[in-house]
Amino acid sequence: MPPRRKFRRPLGEKRYRKMFVIATEGAKTEPEYFSILQQIVGNVTVKIKCLTRDKESAPELVLKRMKKHIHDEGLKDEDEAWLVVDRDYWTNEQLAQLYNWSKEHDSYGLAVSNPNFELWLLFHFDEASGITNAKNCSRHDWPRTTGTTVYRLVERIFQSTG
């Protein structure tokens, strides 16, 4: 009698429904925030992948990092690519370059905080939720005064979990 073969089922990953690829200007705070957000939403329907910076953080370098990722790894039709930057001392022309890129495709997005990402975190501790507070303070494509549009990205993530 021939030896019995063991049946081995290939181990695979269940594909989440949607991935959010996020290129951040910050190397620590933003990736930590999105890592916590990943834990909150779970891994079944949504995957959050942060492309963090290595040295420099100028807006054009954040965009370059995202373009490289899309070129090298691509995006599935249902996935989204987001740039997350601070207003800081960047010029309107630098931010407009990111904004124009974000309008090239429905799956691209831009989240800008003025003066910085930590403002988004502070909105979580005010009287209303972070998303409501941020919407009330941000009426533009990127905040010209104090405000943040990170809520747009977070809303998209939560909408995708349903």
C-alpha positions, -999 to 999 in steps of 0.1 A, spaced: 0 0 0 15 34 -10 22 59 18 -6 82 26 -2 118 16 -10 144 40 -36 169 27 -22 204 32 -44 233 27 -25 263 14 -23 290 39 -34 323 25 -45 356 37 -81 367 33 -81 398 12 -95 428 29 -121 447 8 -102 479 7 -67 492 14 -58 528 23 -23 536 13 -13 567 32 19 587 26 26 608 56 48 638 61 55 629 98 76 599 107 60 591 141 27 606 151 8 600 119 18 564 115 11 557 152 -24 573 148 -32 552 117 -19 521 134 -43 526 163 -71 534 138 -63 500 121 -68 483 154 -101 500 159 -115 492 125 -100 457 124 -83 439 96 -112 421 80 -126 448 57 -100 476 57 -62 476 56 -43 508 64 -7 510 51 15 540 60 44 550 38 65 569 62 94 592 54 130 584 59 146 618 61 130 647 44 93 657 45 87 683 19 53 679 2 68 670 -32 88 642 -15 56 628 1 40 628 -33 71 612 -48 69 584 -22 33 577 -31 39 577 -68 67 553 -64 45 530 -43 17 531 -69 42 525 -97 59 496 -79 30 479 -62 -1 493 -79 -35 499 -64 -66 476 -67 -97 493 -81 -113 496 -47 -81 509 -29 -74 545 -21 -42 565 -19 -39 595 4 -13 621 12 -12 635 48 8 666 53 10 697 75 6 732 63 37 743 82 56 767 62 49 751 28 39 774 0 5 773 -17 22 762 -48 37 731 -30 3 722 -16 -14 729 -49 8 702 -65 -5 677 -40 -41 689 -45 -38 686 -83 -25 651 -79 -54 642 -56 -79 653 -83 -63 630 -110 -82 600 -98 -113 592 -77 -93 570 -54 -67 597 -46 -71 620 -16 -53 648 3 -55 656 40 -38 688 52 -36 701 88 -28 737 96 -6 741 115 1 704 120 -14 669 124 -15 673 162 -44 697 157 -65 667 144 -56 649 177 -67 678 198 -101 679 181 -107 644 196 -107 660 231 -130 689 225 -168 688 232 -178 672 200 -162 644 180 -130 650 161 -147 647 128 -175 672 136 -150 697 150 -127 694 120 -156 699 95 -166 730 113 -131 745 110 -122 735 75 -141 749 46 -114 747 19 -94 721 0 -67 727 26 -70 750 56 -57 785 50 -61 792 87 -62 768 116 -80 736 107 -76 701 92 -91 679 65 -79 646 80 -115 640 89 -121 633 52 -97 603 52 -110 590 85 -146 592 73 -137 572 41 -120 546 63 -151 542 86 -174 542 56 -155 513 41 -159 492 72 -197 489 68 
